[in-house]
């Protein structure tokens, strides 16, 4: 059977290159493409089982109009012409009555392609709709990193293998960085030591020589105490700091407050364990921090990212191969996605709605122009956004005209007035630049889209025509735009551009030493103020909730694959064994987690170590009582990011 090249479109740093086998009409198998030197022909089980979802009879293959109450999931088929006419008529009516800002797009990272992901941003800018602030995932981490390192990028994943001390900081390699595991094992064979720092014993534990479990929201305090020990023990590289950093004297003065004893009280760690970790870090030749995002999803997450980012600067780790960080910003822009986003078509005064505050916004909170229409594409807000109950109440409004472009009947799609049928990546043309390393790949459709399925870009071009948005941009095909993005790249050579346009996965090396992307080329350790720590958000409930990834699904993606749902199993929460015993709970009990926002039922699992006072829920499950029924719509200190790991709950037996 014919085999074609493709790439994984999902929100994962690995950006796997794929080989797709077809019979000419249907996908029969998906495997890894060995032409990618990083992913090396290895892919996750989620992607191996994707053909079953692509070919499933449960897919939405025609436009649908709501035939029952919102949330019931009852629909009848309509034609594309009828759907487009209804959308245009409703939007024009609403815009005439309330202004264009009454329309709000809702999208995030259901696809990571440059054209299919970002094309809608340009369209809604042209339409004059409210701007969606897309800071759902790791914007707090990114903002903290940028305040220290500017526009710098950190190591490529294979460079981690040159380190002699690897700190897996809030990083579940098994769930989120599949191909980094063999690299870390190779480093260990050459003598490297690995320490896992997290709230619970995550999937990286088998790689670690040591595990330090910290209370949620206290990572910044640990990093500051480590910095103090490094300074007191003479393990900072003062000459390197003087040449390459600014603000070290100011930060060092702040460190006087951060003894291991104080940090121990905050984090729950033994002060001697903090000292040992700091000494090991300072004495390593090339220490490397592999940073996940969980530690930054807190009210103090930006400061935590700043503190962690300061560690390699303090010891001059960037001067040695394998030293530094991986996971903060591992891939610089290889193409200018402004071609698709069209930022020049928006207005700074235009109404902005943060995606983390969607629920309150739909209920009229924090918006001057009420939202009367929501257009959802490659996103499932009813499941993945904070304050799920508010999101669902907003979606249930009869005066909210909701259009959802989707493949399956998701929680959000059930609330739609119109559903438009969406494709998988094997049915579209796009350009992928994963954020986990410097790679780029152009892919073409390998099978025809089934039924009446249309891509994001096709739909936005049709909507532009229906709404009278007359710009040549919307007369260009996805393939033309992909080629324009590649040909206009300042980061690629002519030879690399030719390879990309041939469909080959192109992986670029990172420069050494890595340039610092600040205005003066210096790492900023006290800009705009010295790094510090303050307590995360509080709550009346006794336990802190942590939302962790599942290796079997990706947020709400892959929930449509029955094998993945079965492998993930029933929803569980994990607790510290002593905490559970104090409540009279044992492994396997059915429990309820509750706070002022809602309740969630789950099975209690005591099979992994958990920091005292923490409750860990893995994965996003469908339904009205998901983990986000417990997460507040609050923003982080930097980056306006989610604080889904900064909520409190009580736990009781059902």
JOHUNOR-V854263 format. One record per residue. PHI is phi in whole degrees, 0 to 359 (NA if undefined). PSI is psi in whole degrees, 0 to 359 (none if undefined). D_CENTER is the distance of its C-alpha to the mean C-alpha in whole Angstrom. Layout:
PHI|PSI|D_CENTER, PHI|PSI|D_CENTER
This chain:
NA|149|35, 298|145|34, 235|133|30, 234|154|28, 279|145|25, 207|189|22, 211|152|18, 287|130|15, 265|2|13, 274|166|10, 283|76|6, 216|138|8, 292|346|9, 286|327|12, 52|53|13, 297|138|16, 274|139|19, 237|156|21, 242|125|25, 247|121|26, 265|134|29, 225|164|31, 256|16|34, 100|333|34, 237|326|33, 234|151|30, 281|127|28, 254|336|29, 197|151|27, 230|126|24, 229|178|24, 274|149|23, 264|114|24, 292|352|26, 291|341|26, 274|115|23, 291|341|24, 273|305|20, 283|336|19, 55|32|23, 84|4|24, 256|129|22, 229|165|19, 280|164|18, 297|330|19, 301|314|17, 286|325|18, 299|330|21, 265|4|22, 296|328|20, 307|325|24, 298|324|25, 284|320|23, 301|321|23, 264|6|27, 292|141|27, 290|351|30, 275|356|27, 295|149|25, 277|121|26, 240|0|28, 215|154|30, 301|145|29, 230|143|30, 246|141|31, 298|135|31, 237|4|34, 220|197|34, 288|156|32, 296|131|29, 95|347|27, 284|330|30, 81|26|28, 257|125|31, 219|161|32, 232|148|34, 291|146|34, 224|170|34, 276|164|35, 299|320|32, 300|316|35, 295|318|35, 296|313|32, 295|320|32, 297|319|35, 293|317|34, 299|312|30, 298|317|32, 295|315|35, 293|318|33, 296|316|31, 297|321|34, 296|313|36, 294|320|33, 296|321|33, 294|327|36, 274|317|36, 243|346|33, 98|159|32, 296|338|29, 289|354|27, 287|349|27, 261|135|25, 229|125|21, 280|152|19, 223|108|15, 213|159|13, 216|255|9, 231|35|7, 295|333|10, 225|144|12, 254|11|11, 288|146|14, 297|322|16, 275|306|19, 289|331|17, 281|315|14, 261|350|16, 300|327|19, 292|330|19, 298|315|18, 297|318|21, 298|313|23, 288|333|23, 296|315|23, 297|325|27, 286|337|27, 88|15|27, 291|168|25, 301|146|23, 274|133|20, 269|126|16, 271|109|14, 266|81|11, 235|47|9, 281|323|7, 261|282|4, 235|28|6, 293|330|9, 295|316|11, 298|315|11, 296|319|11, 292|321|14, 296|316|16, 300|313|16, 297|325|17, 295|334|20, 264|315|21, 250|358|20, 65|221|20, 272|21|19, 295|154|19, 245|156|17, 258|203|18, 293|159|19, 278|155|18, 300|322|18, 292|340|21, 288|339|22, 302|329|21, 295|346|24, 268|0|27, 278|155|26, 251|355|28, 214|120|26, 241|121|22, 259|114|21, 272|95|18, 261|104|16, 59|35|14, 241|115|13, 263|91|13, 299|321|14, 298|327|16, 268|329|13, 235|347|10, 216|67|13, 307|318|16, 276|353|18, 282|335|18, 305|307|20, 299|327|23, 294|317|23, 294|319|22, 298|322|25, 296|320|27, 296|321|27, 296|321|28, 298|334|31, 267|9|32, 108|0|32, 291|150|29, 251|143|28, 237|130|24, 238|131|23, 261|127|21, 241|116|20, 196|180|18, 277|337|19, 212|170|20, 284|89|21, 275|187|18, 294|350|18, 278|351|18, 306|321|22, 298|341|24, 275|344|23, 267|145|24, 274|338|28, 211|148|27, 229|127|24, 243|118|24, 259|120|23, 249|155|22, 294|146|22, 303|138|19, 81|13|18, 243|8|21, 299|323|19, 297|322|20, 296|320|24, 298|314|24, 296|320|23, 294|320|26, 295|322|28, 299|317|28, 299|321|28, 295|315|31, 299|317|33, 302|316|32, 293|316|34, 293|327|37, 269|7|37, 69|28|38, 260|2|35, 278|150|33, 265|87|34, 296|323|36, 294|316|37, 295|318|33, 299|318|32, 298|326|35, 273|327|34, 244|356|31, 226|158|30, 232|142|31, 93|6|31, 297|317|31, 301|320|35, 293|318|33, 294|320|30, 298|324|33, 295|321|35, 296|328|32, 293|344|31, 302|336|35, 275|354|33, 243|65|31, 289|155|33, 303|330|32, 293|316|34, 294|315|32, 297|326|29, 297|319|30, 296|325|31, 282|314|27, 275|337|25, 88|3|28, 271|153|28, 294|130|32, 307|326|33, 292|328|34, 294|324|31, 294|316|29, 299|315|32, 298|318|32, 297|315|28, 297|318|29, 295|318|32, 297|319|31, 295|315|28, 290|333|31, 269|349|33, 291|150|31, 285|320|31, 216|73|28, 288|142|25, 230|134|22, 254|119|19, 266|111|16, 258|121|13, 278|199|10, 243|347|8, 303|322|10, 294|337|13, 269|353|12, 271|59|11, 213|163|14, 299|337|17, 248|21|18, 295|327|15, 294|319|15, 294|323|19, 299|317|18, 297|321|16, 299|315|19, 295|317|21, 294|320|19, 294|337|19, 284|339|23, 299|308|24, 295|330|24, 294|319|26, 300|325|28, 256|6|29, 66|30|29, 297|333|27, 294|344|26, 279|354|29, 236|136|29, 300|132|28, 90|350|25, 265|145|25, 131|224|22, 223|156|18, 225|132|15, 116|353|12, 277|305|12, 207|84|12, 267|0|14, 216|111|14, 288|162|17, 299|125|17, 262|341|19, 223|160|20, 269|99|21, 284|358|18, 301|335|20, 304|324|23, 268|324|20, 283|333|19, 50|56|23, 297|336|22, 292|349|26, 266|2|26, 258|175|25, 231|129|27, 304|334|26, 275|355|28, 293|146|26, 301|134|24, 243|138|21, 234|118|19, 288|133|15, 301|330|13, 289|345|13, 250|22|17, 299|315|17, 304|303|19, 302|321|22, 298|318|22, 294|338|23, 266|10|26, 92|5|27, 269|132|26, 76|13|25, 233|139|26, 278|317|29, 263|116|29, 299|144|28, 276|119|26, 245|356|28, 212|137|26, 235|127|22, 247|114|21, 252|128|18, 215|143|16, 34|53|13, 198|152|12, 228|70|14, 299|332|14, 295|344|17, 249|323|15, 259|350|11, 263|153|12, 299|157|14, 52|59|18, 307|322|18, 295|323|22, 291|320|22, 301|313|20, 293|323|22, 296|321|25, 295|317|24, 295|335|23, 279|354|27, 299|129|29, 291|336|31, 269|9|31, 259|114|28, 274|110|28, 246|128|25, 244|131|24, 235|124|21, 261|110|20, 207|163|20, 261|330|21, 226|168|21, 280|82|23, 282|174|19, 304|320|20, 289|317|19, 302|329|22, 297|339|24, 265|1|25, 286|151|25, 275|324|28, 225|138|27, 244|133|25, 250|136|25, 284|131|24, 246|159|21, 262|169|21, 266|168|19, 296|336|19, 288|353|22, 248|7|24, 228|168|22, 249|132|23, 195|175|20, 231|124|19, 246|132|16, 228|89|15, 298|154|12, 269|359|10, 269|349|11, 189|172|15, 275|89|17, 218|151|18, 213|141|19, 209|133|20, 260|130|22, 233|147|22, 249|159|25, 297|142|25, 251|345|27, 222|154|28, 289|146|30, 295|138|27, 283|158|29, 54|230|31, 249|28|30, 297|137|27, 226|148|25, 284|165|22, 308|310|20, 295|320|22, 301|317|26, 292|318|25, 294|326|24, 295|319|28, 294|319|30, 293|323|28, 300|316|29, 296|316|33, 293|329|33, 265|3|32, 75|23|34, 276|95|32, 261|83|34, 233|138|32, 304|334|33, 307|322|29, 273|8|29, 253|7|31, 264|143|30, 280|165|28, 300|321|25, 296|319|27, 298|319|28, 292|320|25, 301|314|24, 295|321|27, 295|320|27, 298|316|24, 292|311|25, 294|333|28, 271|3|27, 289|132|25, 269|354|26, 264|350|24, 246|144|26, 281|168|30, 300|321|32, 293|320|32, 293|321|28, 299|318|28, 296|320|31, 295|318|29, 299|312|25, 291|344|27, 279|352|29, 98|1|26, 284|138|26, 289|124|23, 248|119|23, 248|130|22, 253|147|23, 279|150|24, 275|144|23, 290|156|26, 225|132|27, 289|156|28, 291|132|24, 289|147|25, 268|124|24, 269|40|23, 260|168|25, 300|321|28, 259|5|30, 76|15|28, 244|143|28, 292|135|25, 256|110|26, 259|358|26, 214|38|27, 241|124|26, 278|356|26, 211|160|27, 302|150|27, 295|141|24, 213|186|25, 221|143|24, 219|159|24, 299|148|24, 289|178|21, 302|149|21, 256|179|24, 192|162|25, 285|340|29, 279|157|27, 277|342|28, 243|148|25, 263|128|21, 272|135|18, 237|127|15, 264|112|13, 249|159|12, 283|157|10, 252|145|13, 283|349|14, 258|339|16, 224|172|13, 231|99|10, 54|238|9, 263|358|12, 291|147|12, 76|2|15, 295|341|17, 283|352|20, 263|112|21, 299|322|23, 298|324|23, 289|322|20, 297|319|21, 293|320|24, 293|323|22, 291|322|20, 79|191|23, 290|152|23, 298|133|21, 234|159|22, 232|147|21, 246|144|22, 225|164|25, 295|137|27, 300|321|30, 292|321|32, 298|317|30, 296|317|31, 297|322|34, 296|335|35, 267|0|34, 74|26|36, 255|147|33, 231|166|33, 304|131|31, 94|352|30, 294|147|31, 273|128|30, 231|164|28, 241|128|27, 260|132|24, 215|150|25, 210|198|25, 289|349|26, 265|324|24, 180|194|24, 223|152|25, 219|129|23, 268|147|25, 198|171|24, 262|134|26, 282|129|26, 242|128|26, 242|31|27, 270|354|27, 226|153|24, 290|141|25, 224|142|23, 298|144|24, 305|139|27, 85|1|25, 250|149|22, 233|126|21, 246|125|18, 243|125|17, 256|130|15, 87|159|13, 251|117|13, 258|149|17, 289|159|19, 119|168|21, 280|349|22, 243|43|22, 285|178|18, 298|332|17, 282|358|15, 289|352|19, 247|357|19, 257|128|16, 282|149|18, 276|62|17, 252|156|17, 252|155|15, 287|168|15, 295|325|18, 233|144|16, 83|1|14, 50|42|14, 266|171|11, 296|151|10, 238|43|13, 291|348|12, 259|23|14, 225|57|17, 224|152|19, 248|151|22, 218|159|24, 257|156|27, 232|132|28, 215|159|31, 289|143|32, 293|none|32
